[in-house]
Amino acid sequence: MEKKLSPVLDALPGMVWTALPDGYIDFLNQHWCEYTGLGVGESFGTGWQTATHLEDLPDLLEAGDPFC
């Protein structure tokens, strides 16, 4: 199903991603890669953290899942 939705989500004008409650990224669209300069393989899992400002990262990690 993800392969069918990827072209649709890439056509949206913004960044789209999904993450598990622990912050592990399991999907992102092409706009994320263009914006961050990271490839898909570099961004999955916890790789997204390299695109986050170092001063902002601790607060993001501490905040965790806002839906829990």
N, CA, C and O atoms as a CHARMM CRD file, in Angstrom:
* protein
*
  272
    1    1 MET  N      0.81800  -1.19000   0.00000 PROA 1      0.00000
    2    1 MET  CA     0.00000   0.00000   0.00000 PROA 1      0.00000
    3    1 MET  C      0.86300   1.25600   0.00000 PROA 1      0.00000
    4    1 MET  O      0.52200   2.24000  -0.65600 PROA 1      0.00000
    5    2 GLU  N      1.98300   1.23200   0.73200 PROA 2      0.00000
    6    2 GLU  CA     2.86000   2.40500   0.78900 PROA 2      0.00000
    7    2 GLU  C      3.34200   2.79600  -0.59900 PROA 2      0.00000
    8    2 GLU  O      3.42800   3.98400  -0.90800 PROA 2      0.00000
    9    3 LYS  N      3.65900   1.81300  -1.44500 PROA 3      0.00000
   10    3 LYS  CA     4.14400   2.10400  -2.79400 PROA 3      0.00000
   11    3 LYS  C      3.07400   2.78200  -3.63200 PROA 3      0.00000
   12    3 LYS  O      3.39000   3.58900  -4.50700 PROA 3      0.00000
   13    4 LYS  N      1.81300   2.46300  -3.37700 PROA 4      0.00000
   14    4 LYS  CA     0.72200   3.10000  -4.11200 PROA 4      0.00000
   15    4 LYS  C      0.49900   4.53400  -3.64300 PROA 4      0.00000
   16    4 LYS  O      0.13700   5.39800  -4.44000 PROA 4      0.00000
   17    5 LEU  N      0.71300   4.78800  -2.36400 PROA 5      0.00000
   18    5 LEU  CA     0.48300   6.12300  -1.80800 PROA 5      0.00000
   19    5 LEU  C      1.66100   7.06900  -2.00600 PROA 5      0.00000
   20    5 LEU  O      1.47200   8.28500  -2.00200 PROA 5      0.00000
   21    6 SER  N      2.85200   6.55400  -2.17700 PROA 6      0.00000
   22    6 SER  CA     4.03800   7.41000  -2.28600 PROA 6      0.00000
   23    6 SER  C      3.91000   8.47800  -3.36300 PROA 6      0.00000
   24    6 SER  O      4.20900   9.64100  -3.09000 PROA 6      0.00000
   25    7 PRO  N      3.47500   8.13500  -4.58800 PROA 7      0.00000
   26    7 PRO  CA     3.34300   9.20300  -5.60100 PROA 7      0.00000
   27    7 PRO  C      2.33300  10.27600  -5.20000 PROA 7      0.00000
   28    7 PRO  O      2.52800  11.45400  -5.49900 PROA 7      0.00000
   29    8 VAL  N      1.27900   9.88400  -4.53800 PROA 8      0.00000
   30    8 VAL  CA     0.27300  10.85500  -4.09300 PROA 8      0.00000
   31    8 VAL  C      0.87100  11.76400  -3.02700 PROA 8      0.00000
   32    8 VAL  O      0.71100  12.98300  -3.08500 PROA 8      0.00000
   33    9 LEU  N      1.55600  11.17500  -2.05900 PROA 9      0.00000
   34    9 LEU  CA     2.13800  11.97200  -0.97800 PROA 9      0.00000
   35    9 LEU  C      3.29300  12.83400  -1.47000 PROA 9      0.00000
   36    9 LEU  O      3.53500  13.90600  -0.91700 PROA 9      0.00000
   37   10 ASP  N      4.00900  12.39100  -2.49500 PROA 10     0.00000
   38   10 ASP  CA     5.06700  13.21900  -3.07600 PROA 10     0.00000
   39   10 ASP  C      4.49000  14.40000  -3.84200 PROA 10     0.00000
   40   10 ASP  O      5.16200  15.41800  -4.00600 PROA 10     0.00000
   41   11 ALA  N      3.25000  14.27600  -4.31400 PROA 11     0.00000
   42   11 ALA  CA     2.61100  15.35900  -5.07000 PROA 11     0.00000
   43   11 ALA  C      2.08300  16.46200  -4.16000 PROA 11     0.00000
   44   11 ALA  O      1.80400  17.56500  -4.63100 PROA 11     0.00000
   45   12 LEU  N      1.94200  16.18600  -2.87300 PROA 12     0.00000
   46   12 LEU  CA     1.48900  17.21400  -1.93900 PROA 12     0.00000
   47   12 LEU  C      2.54800  18.30100  -1.80700 PROA 12     0.00000
   48   12 LEU  O      3.73800  18.00700  -1.92000 PROA 12     0.00000
   49   13 PRO  N      2.15000  19.54500  -1.57200 PROA 13     0.00000
   50   13 PRO  CA     3.12300  20.64000  -1.52700 PROA 13     0.00000
   51   13 PRO  C      3.93200  20.73400  -0.23400 PROA 13     0.00000
   52   13 PRO  O      4.74800  21.64700  -0.10000 PROA 13     0.00000
   53   14 GLY  N      3.74000  19.84500   0.70000 PROA 14     0.00000
   54   14 GLY  CA     4.46100  19.92100   1.97000 PROA 14     0.00000
   55   14 GLY  C      5.14100  18.61800   2.32000 PROA 14     0.00000
   56   14 GLY  O      5.01600  17.61400   1.61900 PROA 14     0.00000
   57   15 MET  N      5.87000  18.66100   3.43500 PROA 15     0.00000
   58   15 MET  CA     6.54900  17.46100   3.91900 PROA 15     0.00000
   59   15 MET  C      5.53700  16.57000   4.63800 PROA 15     0.00000
   60   15 MET  O      4.70400  17.04300   5.41000 PROA 15     0.00000
   61   16 VAL  N      5.63300  15.27600   4.36500 PROA 16     0.00000
   62   16 VAL  CA     4.77200  14.29400   5.01000 PROA 16     0.00000
   63   16 VAL  C      5.67500  13.21600   5.58700 PROA 16     0.00000
   64   16 VAL  O      6.57500  12.71400   4.91300 PROA 16     0.00000
   65   17 TRP  N      5.42200  12.86400   6.85000 PROA 17     0.00000
   66   17 TRP  CA     6.16600  11.76600   7.45700 PROA 17     0.00000
   67   17 TRP  C      5.29900  11.10300   8.50100 PROA 17     0.00000
   68   17 TRP  O      4.34700  11.69100   9.01400 PROA 17     0.00000
   69   18 THR  N      5.64700   9.86700   8.80500 PROA 18     0.00000
   70   18 THR  CA     5.00200   9.17300   9.90800 PROA 18     0.00000
   71   18 THR  C      6.09400   8.62400  10.80800 PROA 18     0.00000
   72   18 THR  O      7.18400   8.27200  10.35800 PROA 18     0.00000
   73   19 ALA  N      5.77400   8.56100  12.08300 PROA 19     0.00000
   74   19 ALA  CA     6.74300   8.08300  13.06100 PROA 19     0.00000
   75   19 ALA  C      6.04900   7.20000  14.08600 PROA 19     0.00000
   76   19 ALA  O      4.86200   7.36600  14.36700 PROA 19     0.00000
   77   20 LEU  N      6.78600   6.28200  14.62700 PROA 20     0.00000
   78   20 LEU  CA     6.30900   5.44800  15.71600 PROA 20     0.00000
   79   20 LEU  C      6.38800   6.24700  17.01100 PROA 20     0.00000
   80   20 LEU  O      7.06200   7.27700  17.04200 PROA 20     0.00000
   81   21 PRO  N      5.73200   5.81700  18.06800 PROA 21     0.00000
   82   21 PRO  CA     5.73900   6.58000  19.32000 PROA 21     0.00000
   83   21 PRO  C      7.13300   6.88300  19.87600 PROA 21     0.00000
   84   21 PRO  O      7.30500   7.86200  20.60100 PROA 21     0.00000
   85   22 ASP  N      8.12500   6.05700  19.54400 PROA 22     0.00000
   86   22 ASP  CA     9.47900   6.29700  20.04600 PROA 22     0.00000
   87   22 ASP  C     10.28300   7.25700  19.17100 PROA 22     0.00000
   88   22 ASP  O     11.47100   7.47000  19.41400 PROA 22     0.00000
   89   23 GLY  N      9.63300   7.84600  18.13900 PROA 23     0.00000
   90   23 GLY  CA    10.31400   8.80100  17.27000 PROA 23     0.00000
   91   23 GLY  C     10.96800   8.18600  16.05400 PROA 23     0.00000
   92   23 GLY  O     11.57200   8.90300  15.25600 PROA 23     0.00000
   93   24 TYR  N     10.86500   6.88000  15.88800 PROA 24     0.00000
   94   24 TYR  CA    11.45400   6.17300  14.75200 PROA 24     0.00000
   95   24 TYR  C     10.63600   6.48700  13.50800 PROA 24     0.00000
   96   24 TYR  O      9.46200   6.12400  13.43000 PROA 24     0.00000
   97   25 ILE  N     11.24500   7.15800  12.53400 PROA 25     0.00000
   98   25 ILE  CA    10.55600   7.52500  11.29300 PROA 25     0.00000
   99   25 ILE  C     10.41400   6.28600  10.41900 PROA 25     0.00000
  100   25 ILE  O     11.39400   5.59400  10.14100 PROA 25     0.00000
  101   26 ASP  N      9.17300   6.01000   9.98500 PROA 26     0.00000
  102   26 ASP  CA     8.96000   4.84300   9.14000 PROA 26     0.00000
  103   26 ASP  C      8.43600   5.19500   7.74800 PROA 26     0.00000
  104   26 ASP  O      8.28900   4.31000   6.90500 PROA 26     0.00000
  105   27 PHE  N      8.15200   6.47900   7.49700 PROA 27     0.00000
  106   27 PHE  CA     7.78000   6.93700   6.15900 PROA 27     0.00000
  107   27 PHE  C      8.05700   8.42500   6.05000 PROA 27     0.00000
  108   27 PHE  O      7.86700   9.17200   7.01000 PROA 27     0.00000
  109   28 LEU  N      8.50400   8.85100   4.88300 PROA 28     0.00000
  110   28 LEU  CA     8.62600  10.27100   4.57400 PROA 28     0.00000
  111   28 LEU  C      8.52500  10.45700   3.07800 PROA 28     0.00000
  112   28 LEU  O      8.83700   9.54900   2.30800 PROA 28     0.00000
  113   29 ASN  N      8.08500  11.64800   2.65900 PROA 29     0.00000
  114   29 ASN  CA     7.95300  11.88700   1.22700 PROA 29     0.00000
  115   29 ASN  C      9.18200  12.60900   0.68000 PROA 29     0.00000
  116   29 ASN  O     10.08400  12.99200   1.42500 PROA 29     0.00000
  117   30 GLN  N      9.19100  12.78400  -0.62800 PROA 30     0.00000
  118   30 GLN  CA    10.34400  13.35500  -1.32100 PROA 30     0.00000
  119   30 GLN  C     10.63100  14.78400  -0.87300 PROA 30     0.00000
  120   30 GLN  O     11.78700  15.20700  -0.87100 PROA 30     0.00000
  121   31 HSD  N      9.60200  15.53000  -0.49500 PROA 31     0.00000
  122   31 HSD  CA     9.82300  16.91500  -0.05400 PROA 31     0.00000
  123   31 HSD  C     10.70900  16.98400   1.19400 PROA 31     0.00000
  124   31 HSD  O     11.47900  17.93000   1.35900 PROA 31     0.00000
  125   32 TRP  N     10.60000  15.98300   2.06600 PROA 32     0.00000
  126   32 TRP  CA    11.47500  15.92300   3.25000 PROA 32     0.00000
  127   32 TRP  C     12.92600  15.84600   2.79500 PROA 32     0.00000
  128   32 TRP  O     13.78500  16.56400   3.30800 PROA 32     0.00000
  129   33 CYS  N     13.19800  14.96600   1.82300 PROA 33     0.00000
  130   33 CYS  CA    14.57000  14.79000   1.33400 PROA 33     0.00000
  131   33 CYS  C     15.08600  16.06600   0.68100 PROA 33     0.00000
  132   33 CYS  O     16.23600  16.45300   0.89100 PROA 33     0.00000
  133   34 GLU  N     14.24400  16.71700  -0.10600 PROA 34     0.00000
  134   34 GLU  CA    14.65300  17.95700  -0.76100 PROA 34     0.00000
  135   34 GLU  C     14.93700  19.05300   0.26200 PROA 34     0.00000
  136   34 GLU  O     15.90800  19.79600   0.11900 PROA 34     0.00000
  137   35 TYR  N     14.11200  19.15900   1.27800 PROA 35     0.00000
  138   35 TYR  CA    14.26300  20.20100   2.28100 PROA 35     0.00000
  139   35 TYR  C     15.50200  19.98800   3.15200 PROA 35     0.00000
  140   35 TYR  O     16.24800  20.92800   3.42500 PROA 35     0.00000
  141   36 THR  N     15.71000  18.74900   3.58100 PROA 36     0.00000
  142   36 THR  CA    16.80600  18.47200   4.51100 PROA 36     0.00000
  143   36 THR  C     18.12500  18.17400   3.81600 PROA 36     0.00000
  144   36 THR  O     19.19100  18.32200   4.41500 PROA 36     0.00000
  145   37 GLY  N     18.06300  17.75500   2.55600 PROA 37     0.00000
  146   37 GLY  CA    19.27700  17.34700   1.85900 PROA 37     0.00000
  147   37 GLY  C     19.69500  15.93000   2.19800 PROA 37     0.00000
  148   37 GLY  O     20.73900  15.46400   1.74100 PROA 37     0.00000
  149   38 LEU  N     18.89200  15.23700   2.99600 PROA 38     0.00000
  150   38 LEU  CA    19.17800  13.85300   3.36400 PROA 38     0.00000
  151   38 LEU  C     18.44600  12.91000   2.42300 PROA 38     0.00000
  152   38 LEU  O     17.34600  13.21300   1.96000 PROA 38     0.00000
  153   39 GLY  N     19.05300  11.77900   2.14400 PROA 39     0.00000
  154   39 GLY  CA    18.38300  10.75300   1.36100 PROA 39     0.00000
  155   39 GLY  C     17.40600   9.98800   2.23000 PROA 39     0.00000
  156   39 GLY  O     17.42900  10.09300   3.45600 PROA 39     0.00000
  157   40 VAL  N     16.54900   9.21700   1.58200 PROA 40     0.00000
  158   40 VAL  CA    15.56400   8.42700   2.31400 PROA 40     0.00000
  159   40 VAL  C     16.25400   7.50600   3.31000 PROA 40     0.00000
  160   40 VAL  O     15.84300   7.43600   4.46900 PROA 40     0.00000
  161   41 GLY  N     17.27400   6.81200   2.88900 PROA 41     0.00000
  162   41 GLY  CA    17.98100   5.89000   3.77300 PROA 41     0.00000
  163   41 GLY  C     18.63300   6.57800   4.96100 PROA 41     0.00000
  164   41 GLY  O     18.77000   5.98400   6.03100 PROA 41     0.00000
  165   42 GLU  N     19.03200   7.82200   4.77500 PROA 42     0.00000
  166   42 GLU  CA    19.66100   8.57900   5.85900 PROA 42     0.00000
  167   42 GLU  C     18.63900   9.10100   6.87200 PROA 42     0.00000
  168   42 GLU  O     18.99200   9.38900   8.01600 PROA 42     0.00000
  169   43 SER  N     17.38900   9.22300   6.45900 PROA 43     0.00000
  170   43 SER  CA    16.36000   9.85200   7.28900 PROA 43     0.00000
  171   43 SER  C     15.54100   8.86600   8.10500 PROA 43     0.00000
  172   43 SER  O     15.02900   9.21500   9.16900 PROA 43     0.00000
  173   44 PHE  N     15.41400   7.64100   7.61900 PROA 44     0.00000
  174   44 PHE  CA    14.60500   6.65300   8.34400 PROA 44     0.00000
  175   44 PHE  C     15.17600   6.37500   9.72200 PROA 44     0.00000
  176   44 PHE  O     16.33500   6.67400  10.01000 PROA 44     0.00000
  177   45 GLY  N     14.35100   5.80900  10.54700 PROA 45     0.00000
  178   45 GLY  CA    14.79200   5.48200  11.90100 PROA 45     0.00000
  179   45 GLY  C     15.00100   6.74700  12.69700 PROA 45     0.00000
  180   45 GLY  O     14.08300   7.55300  12.84900 PROA 45     0.00000
  181   46 THR  N     16.20100   6.92400  13.20500 PROA 46     0.00000
  182   46 THR  CA    16.52900   8.12600  13.96100 PROA 46     0.00000
  183   46 THR  C     17.39800   9.08800  13.15100 PROA 46     0.00000
  184   46 THR  O     17.88900  10.08400  13.68300 PROA 46     0.00000
  185   47 GLY  N     17.58400   8.79100  11.87800 PROA 47     0.00000
  186   47 GLY  CA    18.39800   9.63600  11.01300 PROA 47     0.00000
  187   47 GLY  C     17.88600  11.05700  10.88400 PROA 47     0.00000
  188   47 GLY  O     18.65700  11.97100  10.59300 PROA 47     0.00000
  189   48 TRP  N     16.59000  11.25200  11.09700 PROA 48     0.00000
  190   48 TRP  CA    16.00700  12.59500  11.01800 PROA 48     0.00000
  191   48 TRP  C     16.67600  13.55700  11.99400 PROA 48     0.00000
  192   48 TRP  O     16.67400  14.77000  11.78400 PROA 48     0.00000
  193   49 GLN  N     17.24500  13.01000  13.05500 PROA 49     0.00000
  194   49 GLN  CA    17.84800  13.86000  14.08200 PROA 49     0.00000
  195   49 GLN  C     19.02000  14.67100  13.54600 PROA 49     0.00000
  196   49 GLN  O     19.33200  15.72800  14.09200 PROA 49     0.00000
  197   50 THR  N     19.66900  14.20300  12.49600 PROA 50     0.00000
  198   50 THR  CA    20.80000  14.95000  11.92800 PROA 50     0.00000
  199   50 THR  C     20.33000  16.21100  11.21200 PROA 50     0.00000
  200   50 THR  O     21.13400  17.10700  10.95600 PROA 50     0.00000
  201   51 ALA  N     19.04300  16.29700  10.88400 PROA 51     0.00000
  202   51 ALA  CA    18.50300  17.48400  10.22000 PROA 51     0.00000
  203   51 ALA  C     17.89200  18.46800  11.20600 PROA 51     0.00000
  204   51 ALA  O     17.30300  19.47200  10.80500 PROA 51     0.00000
  205   52 THR  N     18.03100  18.18300  12.48500 PROA 52     0.00000
  206   52 THR  CA    17.46100  19.02000  13.53600 PROA 52     0.00000
  207   52 THR  C     18.56000  19.83000  14.20500 PROA 52     0.00000
  208   52 THR  O     19.64500  19.31300  14.47300 PROA 52     0.00000
  209   53 HSD  N     18.28100  21.08700  14.47200 PROA 53     0.00000
  210   53 HSD  CA    19.26900  21.93500  15.13100 PROA 53     0.00000
  211   53 HSD  C     19.64100  21.32400  16.48300 PROA 53     0.00000
  212   53 HSD  O     18.77100  20.87800  17.23100 PROA 53     0.00000
  213   54 LEU  N     20.91700  21.30700  16.78200 PROA 54     0.00000
  214   54 LEU  CA    21.40500  20.66100  18.00400 PROA 54     0.00000
  215   54 LEU  C     20.78000  21.22500  19.27900 PROA 54     0.00000
  216   54 LEU  O     20.57900  20.48900  20.24500 PROA 54     0.00000
  217   55 GLU  N     20.47600  22.50800  19.29100 PROA 55     0.00000
  218   55 GLU  CA    19.86100  23.10700  20.48300 PROA 55     0.00000
  219   55 GLU  C     18.39800  22.70200  20.63900 PROA 55     0.00000
  220   55 GLU  O     17.86600  22.73700  21.74900 PROA 55     0.00000
  221   56 ASP  N     17.73800  22.31800  19.54300 PROA 56     0.00000
  222   56 ASP  CA    16.32900  21.92100  19.59100 PROA 56     0.00000
  223   56 ASP  C     16.13700  20.43900  19.87600 PROA 56     0.00000
  224   56 ASP  O     15.08900  20.03500  20.38100 PROA 56     0.00000
  225   57 LEU  N     17.12500  19.63900  19.56300 PROA 57     0.00000
  226   57 LEU  CA    16.98800  18.18700  19.65000 PROA 57     0.00000
  227   57 LEU  C     16.64600  17.67600  21.05200 PROA 57     0.00000
  228   57 LEU  O     15.74200  16.84800  21.16500 PROA 57     0.00000
  229   58 PRO  N     17.30700  18.11500  22.12400 PROA 58     0.00000
  230   58 PRO  CA    16.95500  17.58900  23.45700 PROA 58     0.00000
  231   58 PRO  C     15.48500  17.79800  23.82300 PROA 58     0.00000
  232   58 PRO  O     14.85300  16.90200  24.38200 PROA 58     0.00000
  233   59 ASP  N     14.94300  18.96600  23.51400 PROA 59     0.00000
  234   59 ASP  CA    13.53000  19.22700  23.83100 PROA 59     0.00000
  235   59 ASP  C     12.60300  18.33300  23.00700 PROA 59     0.00000
  236   59 ASP  O     11.58600  17.85600  23.51100 PROA 59     0.00000
  237   60 LEU  N     12.95400  18.11100  21.74700 PROA 60     0.00000
  238   60 LEU  CA    12.14000  17.23300  20.91500 PROA 60     0.00000
  239   60 LEU  C     12.14900  15.80200  21.42500 PROA 60     0.00000
  240   60 LEU  O     11.11000  15.14400  21.47200 PROA 60     0.00000
  241   61 LEU  N     13.31400  15.32900  21.80100 PROA 61     0.00000
  242   61 LEU  CA    13.43200  13.96400  22.29600 PROA 61     0.00000
  243   61 LEU  C     12.72600  13.80500  23.63900 PROA 61     0.00000
  244   61 LEU  O     12.12000  12.76700  23.90400 PROA 61     0.00000
  245   62 GLU  N     12.80100  14.82100  24.47900 PROA 62     0.00000
  246   62 GLU  CA    12.16100  14.76900  25.80100 PROA 62     0.00000
  247   62 GLU  C     10.63400  14.82600  25.65900 PROA 62     0.00000
  248   62 GLU  O      9.91200  14.18800  26.42500 PROA 62     0.00000
  249   63 ALA  N     10.16000  15.57700  24.69600 PROA 63     0.00000
  250   63 ALA  CA     8.71500  15.72300  24.50300 PROA 63     0.00000
  251   63 ALA  C      8.06300  14.39600  24.14700 PROA 63     0.00000
  252   63 ALA  O      6.93900  14.12000  24.56600 PROA 63     0.00000
  253   64 GLY  N      8.75900  13.58400  23.38300 PROA 64     0.00000
  254   64 GLY  CA     8.22400  12.27700  23.02200 PROA 64     0.00000
  255   64 GLY  C      6.94600  12.37200  22.22500 PROA 64     0.00000
  256   64 GLY  O      6.72100  13.34600  21.50800 PROA 64     0.00000
  257   65 ASP  N      6.12000  11.37500  22.34800 PROA 65     0.00000
  258   65 ASP  CA     4.87800  11.27600  21.62200 PROA 65     0.00000
  259   65 ASP  C      3.80800  12.14500  22.28300 PROA 65     0.00000
  260   65 ASP  O      3.43400  11.90400  23.43100 PROA 65     0.00000
  261   66 PRO  N      3.31100  13.16100  21.55600 PROA 66     0.00000
  262   66 PRO  CA     2.30000  14.03900  22.16900 PROA 66     0.00000
  263   66 PRO  C      0.94200  13.36400  22.34300 PROA 66     0.00000
  264   66 PRO  O      0.06300  13.91100  23.00800 PROA 66     0.00000
  265   67 PHE  N      0.76000  12.17900  21.75100 PROA 67     0.00000
  266   67 PHE  CA    -0.52900  11.50100  21.81600 PROA 67     0.00000
  267   67 PHE  C     -0.58700  10.45000  22.91300 PROA 67     0.00000
  268   67 PHE  O     -1.61800   9.79800  23.07900 PROA 67     0.00000
  269   68 CYS  N      0.49900  10.26800  23.66800 PROA 68     0.00000
  270   68 CYS  CA     0.51100   9.28200  24.75300 PROA 68     0.00000
  271   68 CYS  C      0.10300   9.93200  26.05100 PROA 68     0.00000
  272   68 CYS  O      0.05000   9.26600  27.08500 PROA 68     0.00000
